[in-house]
């Protein structure tokens, strides 16, 4: 997904960015969904990423967030799935009053 001239907008650095990539381009949508649906506010974040050797773009990401109310969010993503014209999206929220799932081919 992040290699080659056709995908330069995903991997070219701008400003202080290390190399753009999956976190900037795709996980931002997941976080918008999670925070919009739950109303949670993050307090602390631990993140790890694997970067492409050729572009510097992050291609695998894992994050753990602790929220102000004590809730914990775990997120992972990979930008190395075969380019078949779609992406796989799956979001789950578990809580004391039940669970919610959103998933599809995007």
C-alpha positions as CSV (number, residue, x, y, z in Angstrom):
1,X,0.0,0.0,0.0
2,X,2.8,2.5,0.8
3,X,5.4,1.5,-1.8
4,X,5.8,2.9,-5.4
5,X,5.2,6.1,-7.2
6,X,1.4,5.7,-7.3
7,X,1.3,5.8,-3.5
8,X,3.7,8.7,-2.8
9,X,1.0,10.7,-1.0
10,X,1.1,8.1,1.7
11,X,4.8,8.0,2.2
12,X,6.3,11.5,1.4
13,X,7.2,13.4,4.5
14,X,5.9,16.9,5.0
15,X,6.9,19.3,7.8
16,X,7.9,17.3,11.0
17,X,6.3,14.0,9.8
18,X,8.6,11.0,9.8
19,X,7.3,9.5,6.7
20,X,3.5,9.6,6.7
21,X,1.9,6.1,6.4
22,X,-0.8,4.0,7.9
23,X,-1.3,5.9,11.2
24,X,-1.7,9.3,9.5
25,X,-3.8,8.0,6.6
26,X,-6.0,5.3,8.0
27,X,-5.9,4.9,11.8
28,X,-7.1,8.5,12.1
29,X,-10.5,7.2,10.7
30,X,-10.6,4.5,13.4
31,X,-9.9,6.9,16.2
32,X,-12.6,9.4,14.9
33,X,-15.1,6.5,14.9
34,X,-14.1,5.3,18.4
35,X,-14.1,8.7,20.1
36,X,-17.3,9.8,18.2
37,X,-19.2,6.6,19.3
38,X,-17.9,6.3,22.8
39,X,-17.3,9.9,23.9
40,X,-14.1,8.7,25.6
41,X,-11.1,11.1,26.2
42,X,-7.6,9.7,26.0
43,X,-5.3,10.4,28.9
44,X,-2.1,8.4,28.1
45,X,-0.9,6.6,25.0
46,X,1.7,3.9,24.3
47,X,2.5,3.3,20.6
48,X,4.8,1.2,18.6
49,X,5.3,1.1,14.8
50,X,7.2,-0.7,12.1
51,X,8.4,1.6,9.3
52,X,9.1,0.8,5.6
53,X,12.9,0.7,4.9
54,X,12.4,2.4,1.6
55,X,10.0,5.2,2.4
56,X,9.9,5.6,6.2
57,X,6.1,5.3,6.2
58,X,4.7,3.4,9.2
59,X,3.2,0.1,7.9
60,X,2.3,-1.7,11.2
61,X,1.0,0.1,14.2
62,X,-0.1,-0.9,17.7
63,X,-1.4,1.5,20.4
64,X,-2.8,1.2,23.9
65,X,-4.7,4.2,25.2
66,X,-5.9,4.8,28.8
67,X,-8.8,7.2,29.0
68,X,-9.7,9.7,31.7
69,X,-12.5,7.5,33.0
70,X,-10.2,4.4,33.3
71,X,-11.3,2.7,30.0
72,X,-8.6,1.1,27.9
73,X,-8.5,1.2,24.1
74,X,-6.3,-1.2,22.1
75,X,-5.8,-0.5,18.4
76,X,-3.7,-2.2,15.8
77,X,-3.4,-1.8,12.0
78,X,-1.4,-2.9,9.1
79,X,-0.8,-1.2,5.7
80,X,0.6,-4.3,4.1
81,X,-2.5,-6.1,3.0
82,X,-2.5,-7.1,-0.7
83,X,-3.9,-4.2,-2.9
84,X,-7.1,-5.8,-4.0
85,X,-9.1,-2.6,-4.3
86,X,-10.5,-2.6,-0.8
87,X,-9.5,-2.5,2.9
88,X,-10.7,-4.6,5.8
89,X,-12.1,-2.6,8.7
90,X,-13.3,-4.0,12.1
91,X,-14.0,-2.0,15.2
92,X,-15.3,-3.5,18.4
93,X,-16.4,-1.7,21.6
94,X,-17.0,-3.7,24.8
95,X,-18.5,-2.2,27.9
96,X,-20.6,-3.0,31.0
97,X,-23.8,-2.4,29.1
98,X,-23.0,-4.6,26.0
99,X,-20.9,-4.4,22.9
100,X,-20.9,-2.8,19.5
101,X,-19.3,-3.9,16.3
102,X,-18.7,-2.1,13.0
103,X,-17.0,-4.0,10.2
104,X,-16.9,-4.1,6.5
105,X,-14.8,-4.1,3.3
106,X,-14.1,-0.5,2.7
